[in-house]
Amino acid sequence: MTDLNGISDVSVVKDEEHELPVPSIWRPVFRSIVSAFAKQDYQVDLGVLGVLPITSDTANQIDEYIQDYGETLIELPEDTWETSVCIWMGTRWDVLIDLWTEGEGRSDMILSAKVSESSSGFVFEVYMVYVP
C-alpha cells in the first residue's frame, strides 16, 4: 500500500486475530494529530494530509475529556509506539494510541482512530479520546 506521499510500507498487516504495533508509516500522522491536540486545536485546523475533517461535536468531546482529565496533553514520545496498537476489522483498522501528559508521562487516555485504504493511500478518522 502506498500512502498519499507515495511511501509504501509492507508492514501494514491485515490481521483480524491479533493486535499489532501501529505501522511506522502511520506514526507521523498520529504525531501531527496529537501535536495539534496538545495545542488545543481539536479540529486539527491546519490539516494533516490524509486525515478526515474532525467534526465540531468530536472536537468538543475531545476538549471536554482532556479538560476533565485534568492533565496537560503533550506531544507523543517515541515510547508511545511500544504500547499503541491496531487491529484489522475486515474493512478498516481500529487504532489505539496511548496519550501522554506533562504530569504523568503515559496517561490512561487514548486516542481512538480508524484507518482505511483508499485509491490514494490511507485515510485517518479520529474517533474519540477517552479512558478505556
C-alpha positions as CSV (number, residue, x, y, z in Angstrom):
1,M,0.0,0.0,0.0
2,T,1.2,3.5,-0.8
3,D,0.2,6.5,1.2
4,L,-0.6,10.0,-0.1
5,N,3.1,10.9,0.0
6,G,4.0,8.0,-2.3
7,I,5.5,6.0,0.5
8,S,4.9,2.2,0.6
9,D,5.1,0.1,3.7
10,V,4.8,-3.7,3.6
11,S,4.4,-3.8,7.4
12,V,0.8,-2.7,7.3
13,V,-0.8,-6.1,8.1
14,K,-4.5,-7.1,7.9
15,D,-4.7,-9.5,10.9
16,E,-8.2,-9.9,12.5
17,E,-6.9,-12.2,15.2
18,H,-4.1,-10.1,16.8
19,E,-3.4,-6.6,17.9
20,L,-0.3,-5.3,16.2
21,P,2.0,-2.3,16.6
22,V,1.0,0.8,14.8
23,P,2.7,0.7,11.4
24,S,5.7,3.2,11.2
25,I,4.1,4.7,8.1
26,W,1.2,5.9,10.1
27,R,3.1,7.3,13.1
28,P,3.9,10.8,11.6
29,V,0.2,11.3,11.0
30,F,-0.7,10.4,14.6
31,R,2.1,12.6,15.9
32,S,0.7,15.5,13.9
33,I,-2.8,14.9,15.2
34,V,-1.7,14.7,18.8
35,S,0.6,17.7,18.3
36,A,-2.5,19.7,17.3
37,F,-4.4,18.4,20.3
38,A,-1.5,19.4,22.6
39,K,-2.0,23.0,21.3
40,Q,-5.8,22.7,22.0
41,D,-6.5,22.5,18.2
42,Y,-9.0,19.7,18.4
43,Q,-10.3,20.1,14.9
44,V,-6.7,20.0,13.5
45,D,-7.4,23.3,11.7
46,L,-4.1,23.3,9.9
47,G,-5.0,19.9,8.5
48,V,-2.9,16.8,8.2
49,L,-2.7,15.0,4.9
50,G,-5.0,12.0,4.8
51,V,-6.9,12.9,8.0
52,L,-10.7,13.4,7.6
53,P,-12.1,16.7,9.0
54,I,-12.9,16.4,12.7
55,T,-16.5,17.4,13.4
56,S,-17.1,20.1,15.9
57,D,-19.0,17.6,18.1
58,T,-16.0,15.3,18.2
59,A,-13.6,18.2,18.8
60,N,-15.8,19.4,21.7
61,Q,-15.8,15.8,23.1
62,I,-12.0,15.6,22.9
63,D,-11.7,19.1,24.5
64,E,-14.0,18.3,27.4
65,Y,-12.5,14.9,28.0
66,I,-8.9,16.3,28.2
67,Q,-10.1,19.2,30.4
68,D,-11.9,16.8,32.7
69,Y,-8.9,14.5,32.9
70,G,-7.0,17.4,34.5
71,E,-3.6,17.0,32.9
72,T,-1.8,18.8,30.2
73,L,-1.5,16.8,27.0
74,I,1.9,16.7,25.4
75,E,3.3,15.5,22.1
76,L,3.9,11.8,21.6
77,P,7.3,10.5,22.6
78,E,8.8,7.5,20.9
79,D,7.8,5.3,23.8
80,T,4.2,5.5,22.8
81,W,4.7,3.1,20.0
82,E,5.7,0.3,22.5
83,T,2.1,0.1,23.7
84,S,-0.1,1.6,21.0
85,V,-1.8,-0.9,18.8
86,C,-4.0,-1.5,15.7
87,I,-6.2,-4.4,14.6
88,W,-7.8,-5.1,11.2
89,M,-11.6,-5.1,11.4
90,G,-12.4,-6.5,8.0
91,T,-12.8,-3.2,6.2
92,R,-10.5,-0.9,8.3
93,W,-8.1,-0.8,11.1
94,D,-9.0,0.3,14.6
95,V,-6.1,2.1,16.2
96,L,-5.5,2.9,19.9
97,I,-2.8,5.5,20.6
98,D,-1.6,5.9,24.2
99,L,-1.5,9.6,25.1
100,W,1.0,11.3,27.3
101,T,0.7,14.2,29.8
102,E,3.2,16.6,31.4
103,G,2.4,15.3,34.9
104,E,2.1,11.6,34.3
105,G,4.1,10.6,31.3
106,R,2.0,7.9,29.7
107,S,-1.6,8.6,30.8
108,D,-4.7,6.5,31.0
109,M,-6.1,8.4,28.0
110,I,-6.1,7.0,24.5
111,L,-6.8,8.4,21.0
112,S,-9.1,6.1,19.2
113,A,-9.0,6.3,15.4
114,K,-9.9,4.3,12.3
115,V,-7.7,3.9,9.3
116,S,-9.0,2.9,5.9
117,E,-7.5,2.3,2.5
118,S,-8.4,4.4,-0.5
119,S,-7.1,4.6,-4.0
120,S,-4.8,7.5,-2.9
121,G,-3.5,5.8,0.2
122,F,-4.6,5.7,3.8
123,V,-7.4,7.7,5.3
124,F,-7.4,8.5,9.0
125,E,-10.5,9.2,11.0
126,V,-10.3,10.5,14.6
127,Y,-13.0,8.7,16.6
128,M,-12.5,10.0,20.2
129,V,-10.2,10.5,23.2
130,Y,-11.1,8.6,26.3
131,V,-10.0,6.4,29.2
132,P,-10.9,2.8,28.4
